[in-house]
Amino acid sequence: MAKKKKKTGSIAVPYLLTIFIGIIVVGGGTFLFLKHLGVIDGSDTLPLPPKRQVSIATYADNHTILFMLDEPEERYSPTFLLMRSVPKDKKLVFVGIPTNTIAIVDDTQQSMLSAYEAGGASGAVNFTEQVFGITVDRYMKLDSDAFVKVCDILGGVTYPVSEDIAGFNGDGSDQYLNSEQIQKLITYSLYGDGEIERAYIASSVFSAMINQTSGLRVSDNLDASFNTIVNMVDTNITAVDYKKRKAAIKSMLERGTTIGSFLIINGEKAYEDFIPDEDFFADFRERYFSFDESESGES
């Protein structure tokens, strides 16, 4: 006679029912215990995640700085580099100004170099404002140590050097340049095209260095870097200036890609002098200074 099969369903159902009831009892007890401790507030909705503080840059954050590299003990001409910052558009544009740039300023023909030698940093700022037709918000005058520190903060640059200068490839191939090499390159006095070419080198090197650096790393260390540099230089940039635009600058560094660019001043040589083209300055103002008036407020 064949054996009867056991009915497994009659055993499984009570077993699963027992487990289910146990989960309810234990889970309910745990819930009441956590509620008693205040871990659970008893509300039906999940708590909202903390809000992120997002700072949005506006055109009021725009600013213009004239940088001057000058080391009296060294035998080279000062270097002048104008930087226009437009954080909202994630743009930093550099314009090298040849020292032999001439113009009529205050009813007198002056050069960038003569204005600087006569009036120091303020003389260079005044000359730049008159020639470019803009307001230079702040200036920063660096010596060799401060310049090297700035380049160290940014991390150097890979740049093609075509000039036959000791210590460089000189064949136009890309070469990594440390801080001392960058200083040597932009202060070199024997370029074939003179001060015009040196101004081009200065602006293009800094544009490349900005684009090659880690924006996030620079942003994370911005406070420390500012405090270090501002105590090494002659500048009218204050802690209030920095605090006012810090959020916009950090946003540009963290969120921008390829933010650096450079411009070459158009003009013509007149013996040892360089006469700039007014059309260049008009275009520069149109591209980087014409913004919504309701958001302007540079100072």
LODRENLO-14506 format. One record per residue (C-alpha): chain; x, y, z; residue number from 1; residue in three letters. Coordinates in nm, 4 decimals. Layout:
residues N
R   chain         xx         yy         zz     n   res
R       A          X          Y          Z   NUM   ala
...
This chain:
residues 299
R   chain         xx         yy         zz     n   res
R       A     0.0000     0.0000     0.0000     1   met
R       A     0.1356     0.3423    -0.0932     2   ala
R       A     0.2215     0.5801     0.1908     3   lys
R       A     0.0271     0.9048     0.2233     4   lys
R       A     0.2267     1.2271     0.1599     5   lys
R       A     0.2584     1.4707     0.4479     6   lys
R       A     0.0745     1.7996     0.4060     7   lys
R       A     0.3626     2.0498     0.4364     8   thr
R       A     0.1264     2.3453     0.3920     9   gly
R       A    -0.0476     2.2644     0.7208    10   ser
R       A     0.2868     2.3058     0.9010    11   ile
R       A     0.4275     2.6079     0.7056    12   ala
R       A     0.1265     2.8342     0.7489    13   val
R       A     0.1217     2.8364     1.1301    14   pro
R       A     0.5030     2.8693     1.1309    15   tyr
R       A     0.5049     3.1803     0.9064    16   leu
R       A     0.2109     3.3297     1.1005    17   leu
R       A     0.4080     3.2908     1.4235    18   thr
R       A     0.7138     3.4725     1.2718    19   ile
R       A     0.4937     3.7560     1.1376    20   phe
R       A     0.3277     3.8115     1.4769    21   ile
R       A     0.6705     3.8100     1.6416    22   gly
R       A     0.8005     4.0800     1.4063    23   ile
R       A     0.4993     4.3015     1.4826    24   ile
R       A     0.5399     4.2588     1.8573    25   val
R       A     0.9160     4.3195     1.8586    26   val
R       A     0.8995     4.6038     1.6027    27   gly
R       A     0.6162     4.7762     1.7860    28   gly
R       A     0.8018     4.7531     2.1135    29   gly
R       A     1.1155     4.8984     1.9565    30   thr
R       A     0.9153     5.1863     1.8056    31   phe
R       A     0.7561     5.2729     2.1432    32   leu
R       A     1.0956     5.2559     2.3127    33   phe
R       A     1.2613     5.4882     2.0588    34   leu
R       A     0.9666     5.7273     2.0754    35   lys
R       A     0.9980     5.7371     2.4530    36   his
R       A     1.3662     5.8312     2.4150    37   leu
R       A     1.2763     6.1062     2.1663    38   gly
R       A     1.4606     5.9468     1.8756    39   val
R       A     1.1321     5.9291     1.6830    40   ile
R       A     0.9000     6.2294     1.7083    41   asp
R       A     0.5877     6.0483     1.5995    42   gly
R       A     0.5209     6.2642     1.2950    43   ser
R       A     0.4057     6.1041     0.9739    44   asp
R       A     0.6569     6.2846     0.7500    45   thr
R       A     1.0278     6.2230     0.7122    46   leu
R       A     1.2578     6.5088     0.8212    47   pro
R       A     1.3813     6.7291     0.5376    48   leu
R       A     1.7534     6.7206     0.4547    49   pro
R       A     1.9496     7.0292     0.5671    50   pro
R       A     1.9473     7.3102     0.3124    51   lys
R       A     2.2692     7.3761     0.1221    52   arg
R       A     2.3949     7.7303     0.1362    53   gln
R       A     2.4458     7.8287    -0.2271    54   val
R       A     2.5991     8.1641    -0.3027    55   ser
R       A     2.5128     8.3070    -0.6431    56   ile
R       A     2.7616     8.5547    -0.7938    57   ala
R       A     2.6302     8.8711    -0.9572    58   thr
R       A     2.7926     9.1367    -1.1718    59   tyr
R       A     2.8368     9.3414    -0.8551    60   ala
R       A     3.1196     9.0969    -0.7770    61   asp
R       A     3.3202     9.2079    -1.0812    62   asn
R       A     3.6550     9.3638    -1.0014    63   his
R       A     3.9748     9.4794    -1.1688    64   thr
R       A     4.3243     9.4481    -1.0209    65   ile
R       A     4.6536     9.5825    -1.1552    66   leu
R       A     4.9437     9.3550    -1.0623    67   phe
R       A     5.2981     9.4863    -1.0608    68   met
R       A     5.6081     9.2699    -1.0277    69   leu
R       A     5.9048     9.4824    -0.9250    70   asp
R       A     6.2265     9.3835    -0.7534    71   glu
R       A     6.4585     9.6868    -0.7387    72   pro
R       A     6.7592     9.4717    -0.6553    73   glu
R       A     6.7181     9.2751    -0.9776    74   glu
R       A     6.8164     9.4208    -1.3128    75   arg
R       A     6.4908     9.3906    -1.5015    76   tyr
R       A     6.1999     9.6183    -1.5843    77   ser
R       A     5.8776     9.5999    -1.3840    78   pro
R       A     5.6000     9.3789    -1.5178    79   thr
R       A     5.2420     9.5096    -1.5367    80   phe
R       A     4.9476     9.2737    -1.5624    81   leu
R       A     4.5836     9.3827    -1.5549    82   leu
R       A     4.3278     9.1259    -1.4401    83   met
R       A     3.9539     9.1616    -1.4983    84   arg
R       A     3.7413     8.9196    -1.2950    85   ser
R       A     3.3788     8.8409    -1.3832    86   val
R       A     3.2809     8.5663    -1.1330    87   pro
R       A     2.9209     8.5347    -1.2533    88   lys
R       A     3.0420     8.4390    -1.6022    89   asp
R       A     3.3357     8.2357    -1.4625    90   lys
R       A     3.5908     8.4551    -1.6430    91   lys
R       A     3.9357     8.5836    -1.5547    92   leu
R       A     4.0998     8.7822    -1.8347    93   val
R       A     4.4610     8.8996    -1.8227    94   phe
R       A     4.6111     9.1867    -2.0220    95   val
R       A     4.9860     9.2444    -2.0140    96   gly
R       A     5.0733     9.6128    -2.0453    97   ile
R       A     5.4070     9.6881    -2.2180    98   pro
R       A     5.6215     9.9240    -2.0113    99   thr
R       A     5.6837    10.1378    -2.3223   100   asn
R       A     5.3111    10.2002    -2.3830   101   thr
R       A     5.2706    10.5774    -2.4335   102   ile
R       A     4.9659    10.8031    -2.4104   103   ala
R       A     4.8657    11.1563    -2.3175   104   ile
R       A     4.7781    11.1510    -1.9473   105   val
R       A     4.7029    11.4684    -1.7524   106   asp
R       A     4.7995    11.6737    -2.0600   107   asp
R       A     5.1445    11.5160    -2.0686   108   thr
R       A     5.2861    11.2346    -2.2778   109   gln
R       A     5.3739    10.9526    -2.0436   110   gln
R       A     5.4675    10.5890    -2.0650   111   ser
R       A     5.3570    10.3138    -1.8328   112   met
R       A     5.7099    10.2947    -1.6950   113   leu
R       A     5.7542    10.6703    -1.6465   114   ser
R       A     5.4151    10.6967    -1.4717   115   ala
R       A     5.5161    10.4166    -1.2359   116   tyr
R       A     5.8623    10.5597    -1.1685   117   glu
R       A     5.7157    10.9031    -1.0943   118   ala
R       A     5.4115    10.8017    -0.8917   119   gly
R       A     5.4669    10.4440    -0.7803   120   gly
R       A     5.1716    10.2050    -0.7773   121   ala
R       A     4.9161    10.4886    -0.7786   122   ser
R       A     5.0887    10.6433    -1.0823   123   gly
R       A     5.0641    10.3118    -1.2702   124   ala
R       A     4.6977    10.2787    -1.1710   125   val
R       A     4.6192    10.6315    -1.2910   126   asn
R       A     4.7951    10.5705    -1.6233   127   phe
R       A     4.6058    10.2444    -1.6748   128   thr
R       A     4.2710    10.4038    -1.5931   129   glu
R       A     4.3302    10.6915    -1.8349   130   gln
R       A     4.4503    10.4710    -2.1206   131   val
R       A     4.1959    10.1903    -2.0817   132   phe
R       A     3.9055    10.4203    -1.9896   133   gly
R       A     3.8159    10.2051    -1.6894   134   ile
R       A     3.8328    10.2058    -1.3107   135   thr
R       A     4.1061     9.9933    -1.1573   136   val
R       A     3.9533     9.8849    -0.8269   137   asp
R       A     4.2679     9.7642    -0.6536   138   arg
R       A     4.6400     9.7101    -0.7091   139   tyr
R       A     4.8970     9.4626    -0.5834   140   met
R       A     5.2716     9.5199    -0.6036   141   lys
R       A     5.4799     9.2051    -0.5597   142   leu
R       A     5.8485     9.1503    -0.5041   143   asp
R       A     6.0279     8.8318    -0.6044   144   ser
R       A     5.9353     8.6365    -0.2899   145   asp
R       A     5.5670     8.7239    -0.3135   146   ala
R       A     5.5554     8.6405    -0.6841   147   phe
R       A     5.7140     8.2994    -0.6244   148   val
R       A     5.4631     8.2339    -0.3459   149   lys
R       A     5.1683     8.3130    -0.5766   150   val
R       A     5.3025     8.0728    -0.8398   151   cys
R       A     5.3590     7.8055    -0.5735   152   asp
R       A     4.9973     7.8400    -0.4594   153   ile
R       A     4.8744     7.7920    -0.8162   154   leu
R       A     5.1163     7.5067    -0.8759   155   gly
R       A     5.3368     7.6170    -1.1645   156   gly
R       A     5.2485     7.5764    -1.5328   157   val
R       A     5.3173     7.3678    -1.8407   158   thr
R       A     5.3985     7.6140    -2.1181   159   tyr
R       A     5.5694     7.6087    -2.4614   160   pro
R       A     5.8861     7.8219    -2.4576   161   val
R       A     6.0240     7.9182    -2.7973   162   ser
R       A     6.2903     8.1640    -2.6837   163   glu
R       A     6.6494     8.0453    -2.6431   164   asp
R       A     6.6833     8.1115    -2.2701   165   ile
R       A     6.9164     7.9195    -2.0409   166   ala
R       A     6.7264     7.6558    -1.8463   167   gly
R       A     6.4415     7.6208    -2.0996   168   phe
R       A     6.3869     7.3820    -2.3915   169   asn
R       A     6.3563     7.6742    -2.6312   170   gly
R       A     6.2094     7.4591    -2.9094   171   asp
R       A     5.8422     7.5471    -2.8602   172   gly
R       A     5.7589     7.2186    -2.6876   173   ser
R       A     5.5574     7.2045    -2.3676   174   asp
R       A     5.7712     7.2300    -2.0555   175   gln
R       A     5.6738     7.2358    -1.6893   176   tyr
R       A     5.7898     7.5613    -1.5288   177   leu
R       A     5.8298     7.6088    -1.1558   178   asn
R       A     5.7881     7.9432    -0.9821   179   ser
R       A     6.1445     8.0620    -1.0348   180   glu
R       A     6.1337     7.9697    -1.4042   181   gln
R       A     5.8061     8.1566    -1.4508   182   ile
R       A     5.9591     8.4675    -1.2985   183   gln
R       A     6.2663     8.4336    -1.5195   184   lys
R       A     6.0511     8.3920    -1.8305   185   leu
R       A     5.8272     8.6957    -1.7789   186   ile
R       A     6.1138     8.9238    -1.6774   187   thr
R       A     6.3439     8.8256    -1.9655   188   tyr
R       A     6.4572     9.1445    -2.1406   189   ser
R       A     6.5832     9.0210    -2.4771   190   leu
R       A     6.2683     8.9110    -2.6583   191   tyr
R       A     6.2799     8.9816    -3.0289   192   gly
R       A     5.9644     9.1927    -3.0119   193   asp
R       A     6.0720     9.3672    -2.6934   194   gly
R       A     5.8238     9.4750    -2.4272   195   glu
R       A     5.5244     9.3886    -2.6436   196   ile
R       A     5.6278     9.0236    -2.6501   197   glu
R       A     5.7130     9.0244    -2.2787   198   arg
R       A     5.3656     9.1562    -2.1965   199   ala
R       A     5.2144     8.8810    -2.4133   200   tyr
R       A     5.4212     8.6161    -2.2323   201   ile
R       A     5.3129     8.7449    -1.8891   202   ala
R       A     4.9420     8.7400    -1.9718   203   ser
R       A     4.9447     8.4047    -2.1528   204   ser
R       A     5.1469     8.2316    -1.8793   205   val
R       A     4.9083     8.3416    -1.6049   206   phe
R       A     4.6040     8.2468    -1.8086   207   ser
R       A     4.7505     7.8996    -1.8643   208   ala
R       A     4.8455     7.8652    -1.4967   209   met
R       A     4.4903     7.9506    -1.3862   210   ile
R       A     4.3441     7.6943    -1.6262   211   asn
R       A     4.5854     7.4201    -1.5218   212   gln
R       A     4.5507     7.4587    -1.1470   213   thr
R       A     4.2993     7.2708    -0.9331   214   ser
R       A     4.0247     7.5250    -0.8712   215   gly
R       A     3.8839     7.3172    -0.5873   216   leu
R       A     4.2216     7.2954    -0.4139   217   arg
R       A     4.2837     7.6701    -0.4470   218   val
R       A     3.9308     7.7422    -0.3243   219   ser
R       A     3.9708     7.5168    -0.0184   220   asp
R       A     4.2875     7.7033     0.0817   221   asn
R       A     4.1753     8.0512    -0.0227   222   leu
R       A     4.1620     8.2016     0.3275   223   asp
R       A     4.5135     8.0901     0.4165   224   ala
R       A     4.6516     8.1938     0.0779   225   ser
R       A     4.4994     8.5406     0.1013   226   phe
R       A     4.6342     8.5969     0.4515   227   asn
R       A     4.9803     8.4877     0.3422   228   thr
R       A     4.9987     8.6937     0.0240   229   ile
R       A     4.8384     9.0130     0.1558   230   val
R       A     5.1068     9.0307     0.4254   231   asn
R       A     5.3865     8.9977     0.1699   232   met
R       A     5.2850     9.2684    -0.0764   233   val
R       A     5.2122     9.6386    -0.1165   234   asp
R       A     4.8384     9.6522    -0.1860   235   thr
R       A     4.5197     9.8431    -0.1145   236   asn
R       A     4.3173     9.5201    -0.1045   237   ile
R       A     4.1678     9.4854     0.2421   238   thr
R       A     4.0191     9.2003     0.4422   239   ala
R       A     3.6791     9.3639     0.3873   240   val
R       A     3.7330     9.3534     0.0086   241   asp
R       A     3.8229     8.9867     0.0298   242   tyr
R       A     3.5283     8.8940     0.2506   243   lys
R       A     3.2889     9.0818     0.0228   244   lys
R       A     3.3818     8.8813    -0.2871   245   arg
R       A     3.5135     8.5577    -0.1370   246   lys
R       A     3.1975     8.3538    -0.2009   247   ala
R       A     3.1843     8.4633    -0.5653   248   ala
R       A     3.5527     8.3896    -0.6203   249   ile
R       A     3.5242     8.0458    -0.4597   250   lys
R       A     3.2210     7.9678    -0.6741   251   ser
R       A     3.4134     8.0665    -0.9878   252   met
R       A     3.7099     7.8498    -0.8909   253   leu
R       A     3.4998     7.5473    -0.7935   254   glu
R       A     3.2404     7.5560    -1.0710   255   arg
R       A     3.4261     7.7184    -1.3597   256   gly
R       A     3.6234     7.5369    -1.6289   257   thr
R       A     3.8942     7.7043    -1.8371   258   thr
R       A     3.8157     8.0358    -1.6715   259   ile
R       A     4.1422     8.2062    -1.7699   260   gly
R       A     4.2017     8.3938    -2.0951   261   ser
R       A     4.4321     8.6694    -2.2142   262   phe
R       A     4.4272     8.9600    -2.4559   263   leu
R       A     4.7052     9.1296    -2.6508   264   ile
R       A     4.6877     9.5081    -2.6839   265   ile
R       A     4.6776     9.6088    -3.0492   266   asn
R       A     4.8912     9.9018    -3.1539   267   gly
R       A     5.2036    10.0057    -3.3404   268   glu
R       A     5.5656    10.0706    -3.2636   269   lys
R       A     5.7059    10.4228    -3.2813   270   ala
R       A     6.0811    10.3811    -3.2447   271   tyr
R       A     6.1225    10.2635    -2.8833   272   glu
R       A     5.7616    10.3369    -2.7892   273   asp
R       A     5.4361    10.1479    -2.8295   274   phe
R       A     5.1203    10.3381    -2.9273   275   ile
R       A     4.8075    10.1390    -2.8351   276   pro
R       A     4.4992    10.1242    -3.0553   277   asp
R       A     4.1920    10.2886    -2.9021   278   glu
R       A     3.9692    10.0341    -3.0783   279   asp
R       A     4.1205     9.7631    -2.8578   280   phe
R       A     4.0216     9.9471    -2.5408   281   phe
R       A     3.6700    10.0161    -2.6708   282   ala
R       A     3.6233     9.6464    -2.7455   283   asp
R       A     3.7702     9.5506    -2.4058   284   phe
R       A     3.5251     9.7771    -2.2242   285   arg
R       A     3.2344     9.6453    -2.4282   286   glu
R       A     3.3194     9.2801    -2.3596   287   arg
R       A     3.4101     9.2984    -1.9924   288   tyr
R       A     3.2572     9.6148    -1.8473   289   phe
R       A     2.9125     9.6419    -2.0078   290   ser
R       A     2.6704     9.4657    -1.7755   291   phe
R       A     2.3263     9.5091    -1.6243   292   asp
R       A     2.3401     9.8420    -1.4426   293   glu
R       A     2.1079     9.7104    -1.1705   294   ser
R       A     2.3776     9.4571    -1.0725   295   glu
R       A     2.6759     9.6862    -1.0992   296   ser
R       A     2.8298     9.8233    -0.7871   297   gly
R       A     3.2036     9.7886    -0.8196   298   glu
R       A     3.4254     9.9583    -0.5674   299   ser
